[in-house]
Amino acid sequence: MKERILYSQVAPEPYKIMLEMENYIRSTSIDGKLRELVKIRASQINGCAFCLNMHTAEAREMGETEQRINCVSAWDDCAFYTDAEKAALKLTEHITLIPTKRVPDELYNHVREFYSEKEYTELVFIINQINSWNRLSISMGNFAK
């Protein structure tokens, strides 16, 4: 794959807004390791090698284990993710695949068992942000180096 456009240079204003959203996401109450697992899972679904490379490295830097990074695509079959993490990962899948999965009331209510209204909202912003980055990276030709 050949990089197509350096969008940070061609469109610096919206790129700056995306970075501002990243600053907000880092300031949320959502645990940093979970935030990275969510980003990894969405990037797996979307097939974004650039973001997978970045967020697996960031998860490792935060002290996340190789086991949990490597198995996040099969989170539902693993005992080493908490119920709260599993709820967040399921929400990630549903939002990332929203045309077919949606976010049914049953899932919303389940996630809310673990996360407050504010935390739920923060999770939704995190998931939407990584999906935006995935779509930018894939359409602009970013690839893992």
C-alpha positions as CSV (number, residue, x, y, z in Angstrom):
1,M,0.0,0.0,0.0
2,K,1.2,3.5,-0.8
3,E,0.4,6.4,1.4
4,R,-1.9,8.6,-0.6
5,I,-2.3,11.9,1.3
6,L,-0.6,13.5,4.3
7,Y,-4.0,14.7,5.6
8,S,-2.4,16.3,8.7
9,Q,-0.7,18.7,6.2
10,V,-3.4,19.0,3.6
11,A,-6.2,19.6,6.2
12,P,-4.5,20.9,9.4
13,E,-7.7,22.4,10.9
14,P,-9.8,19.2,11.1
15,Y,-6.6,17.2,12.1
16,K,-6.1,19.6,15.0
17,I,-9.8,19.0,16.0
18,M,-9.2,15.2,16.0
19,L,-6.1,15.7,18.2
20,E,-8.1,17.9,20.6
21,M,-10.6,15.0,20.8
22,E,-7.7,12.7,21.6
23,N,-6.8,15.0,24.5
24,Y,-10.3,14.8,25.8
25,I,-10.4,11.0,25.5
26,R,-7.1,10.7,27.5
27,S,-8.7,12.9,30.3
28,T,-11.8,10.7,30.7
29,S,-12.3,8.5,33.7
30,I,-12.0,5.3,31.5
31,D,-8.9,3.3,32.5
32,G,-6.1,3.8,30.0
33,K,-5.6,0.1,29.4
34,L,-9.3,-0.4,28.7
35,R,-9.2,2.5,26.4
36,E,-6.4,0.9,24.4
37,L,-8.2,-2.5,24.3
38,V,-11.2,-0.8,22.9
39,K,-9.1,0.9,20.3
40,I,-7.4,-2.3,19.4
41,R,-10.7,-4.2,19.1
42,A,-12.3,-1.6,16.8
43,S,-9.2,-1.4,14.7
44,Q,-9.2,-5.2,14.3
45,I,-12.8,-5.1,13.1
46,N,-12.0,-2.3,10.7
47,G,-8.7,-3.8,9.5
48,C,-6.6,-0.8,10.3
49,A,-3.0,-1.9,10.5
50,F,-1.7,1.6,11.3
51,C,-4.0,1.9,14.3
52,L,-3.4,-1.7,15.4
53,N,0.3,-1.1,15.4
54,M,0.0,2.1,17.3
55,H,-2.5,1.0,20.0
56,T,-0.9,-2.4,20.7
57,A,2.4,-0.5,21.4
58,E,0.6,2.0,23.6
59,A,-1.1,-0.7,25.5
60,R,2.2,-2.4,26.1
61,E,3.7,0.9,27.3
62,M,0.8,1.1,29.8
63,G,1.7,-2.3,31.2
64,E,-1.0,-4.3,29.4
65,T,-0.1,-8.0,29.1
66,E,0.6,-9.7,25.8
67,Q,-2.0,-12.3,26.6
68,R,-4.8,-9.7,26.9
69,I,-3.6,-7.7,23.8
70,N,-3.3,-10.9,21.7
71,C,-6.7,-12.3,22.8
72,V,-8.9,-9.2,22.6
73,S,-10.4,-10.4,19.3
74,A,-11.8,-13.4,21.3
75,W,-12.6,-11.5,24.5
76,D,-15.9,-13.3,25.1
77,D,-14.1,-16.7,25.5
78,C,-11.5,-15.4,27.9
79,A,-11.6,-15.5,31.7
80,F,-8.9,-12.8,32.1
81,Y,-11.1,-9.9,31.1
82,T,-13.5,-8.5,33.7
83,D,-17.2,-8.4,33.2
84,A,-17.0,-4.6,32.9
85,E,-14.2,-4.9,30.2
86,K,-16.3,-7.4,28.4
87,A,-19.3,-5.1,28.4
88,A,-17.1,-2.3,27.0
89,L,-15.7,-4.6,24.3
90,K,-19.1,-5.8,23.3
91,L,-20.3,-2.1,23.0
92,T,-17.2,-1.5,20.9
93,E,-18.2,-4.2,18.5
94,H,-21.8,-3.1,18.3
95,I,-20.9,0.6,17.6
96,T,-18.2,-0.3,15.1
97,L,-20.7,-2.6,13.3
98,I,-23.6,-0.3,13.9
99,P,-25.3,-0.9,10.5
100,T,-25.9,-4.5,11.4
101,K,-25.6,-4.7,15.2
102,R,-27.0,-1.4,16.5
103,V,-27.0,-0.8,20.3
104,P,-30.1,-2.6,21.6
105,D,-31.6,-1.6,25.0
106,E,-30.4,-4.9,26.4
107,L,-26.8,-4.1,25.7
108,Y,-27.1,-0.5,26.8
109,N,-28.6,-1.7,30.1
110,H,-25.9,-4.3,30.5
111,V,-23.1,-1.7,30.0
112,R,-24.7,0.7,32.4
113,E,-24.5,-2.0,35.1
114,F,-20.7,-1.3,35.1
115,Y,-20.5,2.3,33.9
116,S,-22.2,5.5,34.9
117,E,-24.0,7.7,32.5
118,K,-20.8,9.8,32.1
119,E,-18.6,6.8,31.7
120,Y,-21.0,5.3,29.1
121,T,-20.8,8.6,27.2
122,E,-17.0,8.6,27.4
123,L,-16.9,5.1,26.1
124,V,-19.1,6.0,23.1
125,F,-16.8,9.0,22.3
126,I,-13.7,6.7,22.5
127,I,-15.3,4.2,20.2
128,N,-16.4,6.8,17.7
129,Q,-13.0,8.5,17.8
130,I,-11.1,5.3,17.0
131,N,-13.6,4.4,14.2
132,S,-13.0,7.9,12.8
133,W,-9.2,7.4,12.9
134,N,-9.5,4.0,11.3
135,R,-11.5,5.3,8.5
136,L,-9.1,8.2,7.9
137,S,-6.0,6.0,8.0
138,I,-7.5,3.4,5.7
139,S,-8.9,5.9,3.1
140,M,-5.7,8.0,3.2
141,G,-3.4,5.1,2.7
142,N,-1.7,5.0,6.1
143,F,-0.1,1.7,6.9
144,A,2.0,0.2,9.7
145,K,5.7,0.9,9.3
